[in-house]
Amino acid sequence: MNQKDKVDVNLKLLKSLRETHCKSISDIASYLGYKTSTSYWLMECGRRGFSIDALYKLAKLYKYTMEGLLLVRD
């Protein structure tokens, strides 16, 4: 990875992992400590960014590395 690479959260993967684990958006929002499910929904659909803390917790939940949840493009 170099300085010109663009890093994004792999939103398709996160949705797929959530569905594979039979979790609702509400379940994940609650797991992350959000008051409403809309907060997580906005993140999963790309309208709001993920915090490092949220990515860490999701990686732990899904038994992934944080890097595994990212897309790197040049």
PyMOL Python script that loads the backbone (N, CA, C, O; Angstrom):
from pymol import cmd

cmd.read_pdbstr("""\
ATOM      1  N   MET A   1       0.861  -1.177   0.000  1.00  0.00           N
ATOM      2  CA  MET A   1       0.000   0.000   0.000  1.00  0.00           C
ATOM      3  C   MET A   1       0.905   1.235   0.000  1.00  0.00           C
ATOM      4  O   MET A   1       1.862   1.312   0.770  1.00  0.00           O
ATOM      5  N   ASN A   2       0.595   2.189  -0.860  1.00  0.00           N
ATOM      6  CA  ASN A   2       1.367   3.420  -0.869  1.00  0.00           C
ATOM      7  C   ASN A   2       0.461   4.603  -0.538  1.00  0.00           C
ATOM      8  O   ASN A   2      -0.740   4.431  -0.329  1.00  0.00           O
ATOM      9  N   GLN A   3       1.032   5.790  -0.494  1.00  0.00           N
ATOM     10  CA  GLN A   3       0.276   6.960  -0.061  1.00  0.00           C
ATOM     11  C   GLN A   3      -0.863   7.332  -0.992  1.00  0.00           C
ATOM     12  O   GLN A   3      -1.785   8.033  -0.575  1.00  0.00           O
ATOM     13  N   LYS A   4      -0.832   6.888  -2.235  1.00  0.00           N
ATOM     14  CA  LYS A   4      -1.881   7.228  -3.185  1.00  0.00           C
ATOM     15  C   LYS A   4      -3.031   6.223  -3.174  1.00  0.00           C
ATOM     16  O   LYS A   4      -4.052   6.444  -3.825  1.00  0.00           O
ATOM     17  N   ASP A   5      -2.876   5.131  -2.446  1.00  0.00           N
ATOM     18  CA  ASP A   5      -3.944   4.139  -2.362  1.00  0.00           C
ATOM     19  C   ASP A   5      -5.143   4.713  -1.626  1.00  0.00           C
ATOM     20  O   ASP A   5      -4.998   5.494  -0.686  1.00  0.00           O
ATOM     21  N   LYS A   6      -6.320   4.318  -2.065  1.00  0.00           N
ATOM     22  CA  LYS A   6      -7.552   4.731  -1.396  1.00  0.00           C
ATOM     23  C   LYS A   6      -8.083   3.535  -0.619  1.00  0.00           C
ATOM     24  O   LYS A   6      -8.175   2.430  -1.155  1.00  0.00           O
ATOM     25  N   VAL A   7      -8.428   3.754   0.630  1.00  0.00           N
ATOM     26  CA  VAL A   7      -8.917   2.682   1.492  1.00  0.00           C
ATOM     27  C   VAL A   7     -10.368   2.956   1.851  1.00  0.00           C
ATOM     28  O   VAL A   7     -10.712   4.037   2.329  1.00  0.00           O
ATOM     29  N   ASP A   8     -11.207   1.968   1.616  1.00  0.00           N
ATOM     30  CA  ASP A   8     -12.621   2.056   1.957  1.00  0.00           C
ATOM     31  C   ASP A   8     -13.016   0.824   2.745  1.00  0.00           C
ATOM     32  O   ASP A   8     -12.338  -0.203   2.692  1.00  0.00           O
ATOM     33  N   VAL A   9     -14.101   0.927   3.466  1.00  0.00           N
ATOM     34  CA  VAL A   9     -14.678  -0.228   4.141  1.00  0.00           C
ATOM     35  C   VAL A   9     -15.425  -1.045   3.086  1.00  0.00           C
ATOM     36  O   VAL A   9     -16.135  -0.485   2.251  1.00  0.00           O
ATOM     37  N   ASN A  10     -15.264  -2.357   3.124  1.00  0.00           N
ATOM     38  CA  ASN A  10     -15.942  -3.243   2.185  1.00  0.00           C
ATOM     39  C   ASN A  10     -17.387  -3.434   2.643  1.00  0.00           C
ATOM     40  O   ASN A  10     -17.694  -4.353   3.403  1.00  0.00           O
ATOM     41  N   LEU A  11     -18.259  -2.562   2.175  1.00  0.00           N
ATOM     42  CA  LEU A  11     -19.655  -2.550   2.617  1.00  0.00           C
ATOM     43  C   LEU A  11     -20.404  -3.813   2.200  1.00  0.00           C
ATOM     44  O   LEU A  11     -21.235  -4.321   2.953  1.00  0.00           O
ATOM     45  N   LYS A  12     -20.114  -4.318   1.010  1.00  0.00           N
ATOM     46  CA  LYS A  12     -20.771  -5.553   0.559  1.00  0.00           C
ATOM     47  C   LYS A  12     -20.400  -6.721   1.460  1.00  0.00           C
ATOM     48  O   LYS A  12     -21.247  -7.548   1.798  1.00  0.00           O
ATOM     49  N   LEU A  13     -19.134  -6.784   1.846  1.00  0.00           N
ATOM     50  CA  LEU A  13     -18.685  -7.850   2.735  1.00  0.00           C
ATOM     51  C   LEU A  13     -19.361  -7.729   4.099  1.00  0.00           C
ATOM     52  O   LEU A  13     -19.815  -8.731   4.652  1.00  0.00           O
ATOM     53  N   LEU A  14     -19.432  -6.519   4.647  1.00  0.00           N
ATOM     54  CA  LEU A  14     -20.066  -6.346   5.956  1.00  0.00           C
ATOM     55  C   LEU A  14     -21.533  -6.768   5.930  1.00  0.00           C
ATOM     56  O   LEU A  14     -22.012  -7.417   6.860  1.00  0.00           O
ATOM     57  N   LYS A  15     -22.238  -6.402   4.872  1.00  0.00           N
ATOM     58  CA  LYS A  15     -23.646  -6.808   4.758  1.00  0.00           C
ATOM     59  C   LYS A  15     -23.749  -8.324   4.641  1.00  0.00           C
ATOM     60  O   LYS A  15     -24.598  -8.945   5.279  1.00  0.00           O
ATOM     61  N   SER A  16     -22.896  -8.908   3.836  1.00  0.00           N
ATOM     62  CA  SER A  16     -22.897 -10.358   3.660  1.00  0.00           C
ATOM     63  C   SER A  16     -22.588 -11.082   4.971  1.00  0.00           C
ATOM     64  O   SER A  16     -23.244 -12.067   5.310  1.00  0.00           O
ATOM     65  N   LEU A  17     -21.593 -10.594   5.699  1.00  0.00           N
ATOM     66  CA  LEU A  17     -21.249 -11.206   6.994  1.00  0.00           C
ATOM     67  C   LEU A  17     -22.412 -11.092   7.978  1.00  0.00           C
ATOM     68  O   LEU A  17     -22.725 -12.041   8.697  1.00  0.00           O
ATOM     69  N   ARG A  18     -23.045  -9.926   8.001  1.00  0.00           N
ATOM     70  CA  ARG A  18     -24.189  -9.738   8.906  1.00  0.00           C
ATOM     71  C   ARG A  18     -25.290 -10.734   8.573  1.00  0.00           C
ATOM     72  O   ARG A  18     -25.851 -11.371   9.465  1.00  0.00           O
ATOM     73  N   GLU A  19     -25.593 -10.865   7.302  1.00  0.00           N
ATOM     74  CA  GLU A  19     -26.660 -11.780   6.885  1.00  0.00           C
ATOM     75  C   GLU A  19     -26.274 -13.244   7.120  1.00  0.00           C
ATOM     76  O   GLU A  19     -27.110 -14.043   7.542  1.00  0.00           O
ATOM     77  N   THR A  20     -25.026 -13.595   6.852  1.00  0.00           N
ATOM     78  CA  THR A  20     -24.540 -14.963   7.078  1.00  0.00           C
ATOM     79  C   THR A  20     -24.625 -15.346   8.549  1.00  0.00           C
ATOM     80  O   THR A  20     -24.897 -16.498   8.884  1.00  0.00           O
ATOM     81  N   HIS A  21     -24.393 -14.380   9.416  1.00  0.00           N
ATOM     82  CA  HIS A  21     -24.456 -14.613  10.857  1.00  0.00           C
ATOM     83  C   HIS A  21     -25.874 -14.415  11.413  1.00  0.00           C
ATOM     84  O   HIS A  21     -26.080 -14.406  12.627  1.00  0.00           O
ATOM     85  N   CYS A  22     -26.841 -14.258  10.507  1.00  0.00           N
ATOM     86  CA  CYS A  22     -28.258 -14.100  10.887  1.00  0.00           C
ATOM     87  C   CYS A  22     -28.467 -12.950  11.877  1.00  0.00           C
ATOM     88  O   CYS A  22     -29.219 -13.070  12.844  1.00  0.00           O
ATOM     89  N   LYS A  23     -27.787 -11.846  11.612  1.00  0.00           N
ATOM     90  CA  LYS A  23     -27.920 -10.658  12.464  1.00  0.00           C
ATOM     91  C   LYS A  23     -28.697  -9.589  11.716  1.00  0.00           C
ATOM     92  O   LYS A  23     -28.530  -9.417  10.508  1.00  0.00           O
ATOM     93  N   SER A  24     -29.534  -8.882  12.431  1.00  0.00           N
ATOM     94  CA  SER A  24     -30.262  -7.757  11.844  1.00  0.00           C
ATOM     95  C   SER A  24     -29.427  -6.489  12.015  1.00  0.00           C
ATOM     96  O   SER A  24     -28.450  -6.463  12.763  1.00  0.00           O
ATOM     97  N   ILE A  25     -29.831  -5.457  11.313  1.00  0.00           N
ATOM     98  CA  ILE A  25     -29.176  -4.160  11.497  1.00  0.00           C
ATOM     99  C   ILE A  25     -29.324  -3.721  12.948  1.00  0.00           C
ATOM    100  O   ILE A  25     -28.398  -3.148  13.521  1.00  0.00           O
ATOM    101  N   SER A  26     -30.470  -3.983  13.536  1.00  0.00           N
ATOM    102  CA  SER A  26     -30.703  -3.653  14.955  1.00  0.00           C
ATOM    103  C   SER A  26     -29.737  -4.403  15.869  1.00  0.00           C
ATOM    104  O   SER A  26     -29.212  -3.836  16.827  1.00  0.00           O
ATOM    105  N   ASP A  27     -29.506  -5.681  15.566  1.00  0.00           N
ATOM    106  CA  ASP A  27     -28.577  -6.478  16.376  1.00  0.00           C
ATOM    107  C   ASP A  27     -27.182  -5.851  16.365  1.00  0.00           C
ATOM    108  O   ASP A  27     -26.548  -5.716  17.411  1.00  0.00           O
ATOM    109  N   ILE A  28     -26.716  -5.473  15.189  1.00  0.00           N
ATOM    110  CA  ILE A  28     -25.372  -4.921  15.068  1.00  0.00           C
ATOM    111  C   ILE A  28     -25.297  -3.540  15.711  1.00  0.00           C
ATOM    112  O   ILE A  28     -24.320  -3.220  16.387  1.00  0.00           O
ATOM    113  N   ALA A  29     -26.319  -2.730  15.504  1.00  0.00           N
ATOM    114  CA  ALA A  29     -26.350  -1.403  16.129  1.00  0.00           C
ATOM    115  C   ALA A  29     -26.265  -1.537  17.644  1.00  0.00           C
ATOM    116  O   ALA A  29     -25.527  -0.802  18.300  1.00  0.00           O
ATOM    117  N   SER A  30     -27.006  -2.455  18.179  1.00  0.00           N
ATOM    118  CA  SER A  30     -27.001  -2.696  19.624  1.00  0.00           C
ATOM    119  C   SER A  30     -25.626  -3.183  20.085  1.00  0.00           C
ATOM    120  O   SER A  30     -25.117  -2.721  21.106  1.00  0.00           O
ATOM    121  N   TYR A  31     -25.030  -4.102  19.348  1.00  0.00           N
ATOM    122  CA  TYR A  31     -23.702  -4.629  19.664  1.00  0.00           C
ATOM    123  C   TYR A  31     -22.662  -3.510  19.701  1.00  0.00           C
ATOM    124  O   TYR A  31     -21.762  -3.510  20.540  1.00  0.00           O
ATOM    125  N   LEU A  32     -22.801  -2.560  18.781  1.00  0.00           N
ATOM    126  CA  LEU A  32     -21.857  -1.448  18.721  1.00  0.00           C
ATOM    127  C   LEU A  32     -22.165  -0.343  19.727  1.00  0.00           C
ATOM    128  O   LEU A  32     -21.382   0.593  19.888  1.00  0.00           O
ATOM    129  N   GLY A  33     -23.307  -0.456  20.400  1.00  0.00           N
ATOM    130  CA  GLY A  33     -23.663   0.527  21.420  1.00  0.00           C
ATOM    131  C   GLY A  33     -24.411   1.735  20.900  1.00  0.00           C
ATOM    132  O   GLY A  33     -24.486   2.755  21.586  1.00  0.00           O
ATOM    133  N   TYR A  34     -24.971   1.642  19.694  1.00  0.00           N
ATOM    134  CA  TYR A  34     -25.732   2.758  19.133  1.00  0.00           C
ATOM    135  C   TYR A  34     -27.148   2.752  19.679  1.00  0.00           C
ATOM    136  O   TYR A  34     -27.711   1.694  19.960  1.00  0.00           O
ATOM    137  N   LYS A  35     -27.714   3.922  19.825  1.00  0.00           N
ATOM    138  CA  LYS A  35     -29.066   4.048  20.378  1.00  0.00           C
ATOM    139  C   LYS A  35     -30.139   3.632  19.381  1.00  0.00           C
ATOM    140  O   LYS A  35     -31.198   3.142  19.775  1.00  0.00           O
ATOM    141  N   THR A  36     -29.872   3.823  18.095  1.00  0.00           N
ATOM    142  CA  THR A  36     -30.858   3.452  17.076  1.00  0.00           C
ATOM    143  C   THR A  36     -30.196   2.618  15.991  1.00  0.00           C
ATOM    144  O   THR A  36     -28.985   2.700  15.785  1.00  0.00           O
ATOM    145  N   SER A  37     -30.991   1.819  15.303  1.00  0.00           N
ATOM    146  CA  SER A  37     -30.463   1.000  14.217  1.00  0.00           C
ATOM    147  C   SER A  37     -30.108   1.845  12.998  1.00  0.00           C
ATOM    148  O   SER A  37     -29.295   1.439  12.169  1.00  0.00           O
ATOM    149  N   THR A  38     -30.718   3.016  12.894  1.00  0.00           N
ATOM    150  CA  THR A  38     -30.433   3.908  11.769  1.00  0.00           C
ATOM    151  C   THR A  38     -28.954   4.276  11.727  1.00  0.00           C
ATOM    152  O   THR A  38     -28.383   4.408  10.644  1.00  0.00           O
ATOM    153  N   SER A  39     -28.337   4.441  12.870  1.00  0.00           N
ATOM    154  CA  SER A  39     -26.911   4.790  12.926  1.00  0.00           C
ATOM    155  C   SER A  39     -26.070   3.764  12.187  1.00  0.00           C
ATOM    156  O   SER A  39     -25.202   4.130  11.394  1.00  0.00           O
ATOM    157  N   TYR A  40     -26.316   2.488  12.437  1.00  0.00           N
ATOM    158  CA  TYR A  40     -25.542   1.456  11.747  1.00  0.00           C
ATOM    159  C   TYR A  40     -25.969   1.345  10.289  1.00  0.00           C
ATOM    160  O   TYR A  40     -25.120   1.174   9.414  1.00  0.00           O
ATOM    161  N   TRP A  41     -27.240   1.436  10.017  1.00  0.00           N
ATOM    162  CA  TRP A  41     -27.731   1.343   8.638  1.00  0.00           C
ATOM    163  C   TRP A  41     -27.054   2.388   7.761  1.00  0.00           C
ATOM    164  O   TRP A  41     -26.657   2.087   6.636  1.00  0.00           O
ATOM    165  N   LEU A  42     -26.918   3.615   8.264  1.00  0.00           N
ATOM    166  CA  LEU A  42     -26.257   4.677   7.505  1.00  0.00           C
ATOM    167  C   LEU A  42     -24.800   4.325   7.197  1.00  0.00           C
ATOM    168  O   LEU A  42     -24.283   4.686   6.139  1.00  0.00           O
ATOM    169  N   MET A  43     -24.154   3.635   8.103  1.00  0.00           N
ATOM    170  CA  MET A  43     -22.776   3.218   7.879  1.00  0.00           C
ATOM    171  C   MET A  43     -22.723   2.088   6.854  1.00  0.00           C
ATOM    172  O   MET A  43     -21.905   2.119   5.934  1.00  0.00           O
ATOM    173  N   GLU A  44     -23.583   1.102   7.012  1.00  0.00           N
ATOM    174  CA  GLU A  44     -23.546  -0.057   6.127  1.00  0.00           C
ATOM    175  C   GLU A  44     -23.911   0.307   4.684  1.00  0.00           C
ATOM    176  O   GLU A  44     -23.445  -0.344   3.748  1.00  0.00           O
ATOM    177  N   CYS A  45     -24.724   1.322   4.500  1.00  0.00           N
ATOM    178  CA  CYS A  45     -25.080   1.718   3.127  1.00  0.00           C
ATOM    179  C   CYS A  45     -24.148   2.805   2.589  1.00  0.00           C
ATOM    180  O   CYS A  45     -24.349   3.280   1.472  1.00  0.00           O
ATOM    181  N   GLY A  46     -23.140   3.206   3.354  1.00  0.00           N
ATOM    182  CA  GLY A  46     -22.120   4.122   2.856  1.00  0.00           C
ATOM    183  C   GLY A  46     -22.406   5.596   3.029  1.00  0.00           C
ATOM    184  O   GLY A  46     -21.693   6.431   2.471  1.00  0.00           O
ATOM    185  N   ARG A  47     -23.419   5.931   3.779  1.00  0.00           N
ATOM    186  CA  ARG A  47     -23.760   7.343   3.976  1.00  0.00           C
ATOM    187  C   ARG A  47     -23.034   7.970   5.159  1.00  0.00           C
ATOM    188  O   ARG A  47     -23.022   9.192   5.311  1.00  0.00           O
ATOM    189  N   ARG A  48     -22.441   7.146   5.981  1.00  0.00           N
ATOM    190  CA  ARG A  48     -21.690   7.620   7.149  1.00  0.00           C
ATOM    191  C   ARG A  48     -20.461   6.720   7.295  1.00  0.00           C
ATOM    192  O   ARG A  48     -20.517   5.528   6.991  1.00  0.00           O
ATOM    193  N   GLY A  49     -19.373   7.289   7.754  1.00  0.00           N
ATOM    194  CA  GLY A  49     -18.139   6.524   7.901  1.00  0.00           C
ATOM    195  C   GLY A  49     -18.112   5.665   9.157  1.00  0.00           C
ATOM    196  O   GLY A  49     -18.894   5.863  10.086  1.00  0.00           O
ATOM    197  N   PHE A  50     -17.203   4.719   9.161  1.00  0.00           N
ATOM    198  CA  PHE A  50     -16.998   3.831  10.309  1.00  0.00           C
ATOM    199  C   PHE A  50     -15.874   4.375  11.178  1.00  0.00           C
ATOM    200  O   PHE A  50     -14.865   4.866  10.670  1.00  0.00           O
ATOM    201  N   SER A  51     -16.053   4.285  12.473  1.00  0.00           N
ATOM    202  CA  SER A  51     -14.958   4.625  13.380  1.00  0.00           C
ATOM    203  C   SER A  51     -14.027   3.411  13.476  1.00  0.00           C
ATOM    204  O   SER A  51     -14.424   2.288  13.166  1.00  0.00           O
ATOM    205  N   ILE A  52     -12.811   3.648  13.901  1.00  0.00           N
ATOM    206  CA  ILE A  52     -11.862   2.551  14.116  1.00  0.00           C
ATOM    207  C   ILE A  52     -12.429   1.587  15.156  1.00  0.00           C
ATOM    208  O   ILE A  52     -12.292   0.371  15.022  1.00  0.00           O
ATOM    209  N   ASP A  53     -13.059   2.127  16.181  1.00  0.00           N
ATOM    210  CA  ASP A  53     -13.651   1.307  17.237  1.00  0.00           C
ATOM    211  C   ASP A  53     -14.730   0.377  16.672  1.00  0.00           C
ATOM    212  O   ASP A  53     -14.771  -0.805  17.011  1.00  0.00           O
ATOM    213  N   ALA A  54     -15.594   0.909  15.817  1.00  0.00           N
ATOM    214  CA  ALA A  54     -16.653   0.088  15.216  1.00  0.00           C
ATOM    215  C   ALA A  54     -16.054  -1.002  14.342  1.00  0.00           C
ATOM    216  O   ALA A  54     -16.496  -2.150  14.396  1.00  0.00           O
ATOM    217  N   LEU A  55     -15.052  -0.660  13.534  1.00  0.00           N
ATOM    218  CA  LEU A  55     -14.403  -1.670  12.691  1.00  0.00           C
ATOM    219  C   LEU A  55     -13.742  -2.760  13.528  1.00  0.00           C
ATOM    220  O   LEU A  55     -13.811  -3.941  13.185  1.00  0.00           O
ATOM    221  N   TYR A  56     -13.110  -2.367  14.613  1.00  0.00           N
ATOM    222  CA  TYR A  56     -12.477  -3.337  15.502  1.00  0.00           C
ATOM    223  C   TYR A  56     -13.514  -4.304  16.066  1.00  0.00           C
ATOM    224  O   TYR A  56     -13.309  -5.518  16.059  1.00  0.00           O
ATOM    225  N   LYS A  57     -14.623  -3.763  16.553  1.00  0.00           N
ATOM    226  CA  LYS A  57     -15.668  -4.607  17.134  1.00  0.00           C
ATOM    227  C   LYS A  57     -16.291  -5.535  16.092  1.00  0.00           C
ATOM    228  O   LYS A  57     -16.578  -6.695  16.385  1.00  0.00           O
ATOM    229  N   LEU A  58     -16.500  -5.023  14.874  1.00  0.00           N
ATOM    230  CA  LEU A  58     -17.069  -5.860  13.818  1.00  0.00           C
ATOM    231  C   LEU A  58     -16.093  -6.962  13.410  1.00  0.00           C
ATOM    232  O   LEU A  58     -16.502  -8.100  13.181  1.00  0.00           O
ATOM    233  N   ALA A  59     -14.815  -6.631  13.320  1.00  0.00           N
ATOM    234  CA  ALA A  59     -13.806  -7.640  12.993  1.00  0.00           C
ATOM    235  C   ALA A  59     -13.800  -8.739  14.059  1.00  0.00           C
ATOM    236  O   ALA A  59     -13.710  -9.924  13.741  1.00  0.00           O
ATOM    237  N   LYS A  60     -13.895  -8.339  15.295  1.00  0.00           N
ATOM    238  CA  LYS A  60     -13.914  -9.300  16.397  1.00  0.00           C
ATOM    239  C   LYS A  60     -15.179 -10.174  16.339  1.00  0.00           C
ATOM    240  O   LYS A  60     -15.104 -11.391  16.513  1.00  0.00           O
ATOM    241  N   LEU A  61     -16.324  -9.555  16.097  1.00  0.00           N
ATOM    242  CA  LEU A  61     -17.588 -10.282  16.013  1.00  0.00           C
ATOM    243  C   LEU A  61     -17.559 -11.330  14.900  1.00  0.00           C
ATOM    244  O   LEU A  61     -17.991 -12.467  15.091  1.00  0.00           O
ATOM    245  N   TYR A  62     -17.044 -10.932  13.738  1.00  0.00           N
ATOM    246  CA  TYR A  62     -17.052 -11.814  12.573  1.00  0.00           C
ATOM    247  C   TYR A  62     -15.788 -12.657  12.447  1.00  0.00           C
ATOM    248  O   TYR A  62     -15.634 -13.413  11.488  1.00  0.00           O
ATOM    249  N   LYS A  63     -14.875 -12.526  13.429  1.00  0.00           N
ATOM    250  CA  LYS A  63     -13.618 -13.261  13.426  1.00  0.00           C
ATOM    251  C   LYS A  63     -12.808 -12.982  12.156  1.00  0.00           C
ATOM    252  O   LYS A  63     -12.326 -13.897  11.489  1.00  0.00           O
ATOM    253  N   TYR A  64     -12.676 -11.713  11.851  1.00  0.00           N
ATOM    254  CA  TYR A  64     -11.916 -11.200  10.709  1.00  0.00           C
ATOM    255  C   TYR A  64     -10.832 -10.285  11.242  1.00  0.00           C
ATOM    256  O   TYR A  64     -10.893  -9.841  12.388  1.00  0.00           O
ATOM    257  N   THR A  65      -9.849 -10.006  10.419  1.00  0.00           N
ATOM    258  CA  THR A  65      -8.921  -8.930  10.758  1.00  0.00           C
ATOM    259  C   THR A  65      -9.572  -7.624  10.312  1.00  0.00           C
ATOM    260  O   THR A  65     -10.442  -7.626   9.441  1.00  0.00           O
ATOM    261  N   MET A  66      -9.161  -6.534  10.896  1.00  0.00           N
ATOM    262  CA  MET A  66      -9.683  -5.238  10.455  1.00  0.00           C
ATOM    263  C   MET A  66      -9.321  -5.005   8.997  1.00  0.00           C
ATOM    264  O   MET A  66     -10.126  -4.477   8.229  1.00  0.00           O
ATOM    265  N   GLU A  67      -8.113  -5.397   8.615  1.00  0.00           N
ATOM    266  CA  GLU A  67      -7.678  -5.235   7.224  1.00  0.00           C
ATOM    267  C   GLU A  67      -8.560  -6.026   6.268  1.00  0.00           C
ATOM    268  O   GLU A  67      -8.761  -5.620   5.124  1.00  0.00           O
ATOM    269  N   GLY A  68      -9.085  -7.153   6.736  1.00  0.00           N
ATOM    270  CA  GLY A  68      -9.955  -7.977   5.917  1.00  0.00           C
ATOM    271  C   GLY A  68     -11.275  -7.317   5.599  1.00  0.00           C
ATOM    272  O   GLY A  68     -11.956  -7.717   4.654  1.00  0.00           O
ATOM    273  N   LEU A  69     -11.650  -6.312   6.371  1.00  0.00           N
ATOM    274  CA  LEU A  69     -12.912  -5.591   6.159  1.00  0.00           C
ATOM    275  C   LEU A  69     -12.722  -4.371   5.253  1.00  0.00           C
ATOM    276  O   LEU A  69     -13.665  -3.618   5.007  1.00  0.00           O
ATOM    277  N   LEU A  70     -11.504  -4.187   4.763  1.00  0.00           N
ATOM    278  CA  LEU A  70     -11.202  -3.008   3.953  1.00  0.00           C
ATOM    279  C   LEU A  70     -10.959  -3.355   2.493  1.00  0.00           C
ATOM    280  O   LEU A  70     -10.585  -4.479   2.159  1.00  0.00           O
ATOM    281  N   LEU A  71     -11.179  -2.373   1.634  1.00  0.00           N
ATOM    282  CA  LEU A  71     -10.827  -2.445   0.213  1.00  0.00           C
ATOM    283  C   LEU A  71      -9.738  -1.419  -0.028  1.00  0.00           C
ATOM    284  O   LEU A  71      -9.881  -0.262   0.368  1.00  0.00           O
ATOM    285  N   VAL A  72      -8.662  -1.819  -0.665  1.00  0.00           N
ATOM    286  CA  VAL A  72      -7.573  -0.901  -0.991  1.00  0.00           C
ATOM    287  C   VAL A  72      -7.511  -0.789  -2.507  1.00  0.00           C
ATOM    288  O   VAL A  72      -7.374  -1.789  -3.212  1.00  0.00           O
ATOM    289  N   ARG A  73      -7.614   0.450  -3.002  1.00  0.00           N
ATOM    290  CA  ARG A  73      -7.560   0.720  -4.448  1.00  0.00           C
ATOM    291  C   ARG A  73      -6.465   1.734  -4.704  1.00  0.00           C
ATOM    292  O   ARG A  73      -6.195   2.607  -3.879  1.00  0.00           O
ATOM    293  N   ASP A  74      -5.838   1.602  -5.864  1.00  0.00           N
ATOM    294  CA  ASP A  74      -4.826   2.616  -6.218  1.00  0.00           C
ATOM    295  C   ASP A  74      -5.346   3.586  -7.242  1.00  0.00           C
ATOM    296  O   ASP A  74      -4.627   4.499  -7.649  1.00  0.00           O
TER     297      ASP A  74
END
""", "prot")
cmd.dss("prot")
cmd.show_as("cartoon", "prot")
cmd.util.cbc("prot")
cmd.orient("prot")
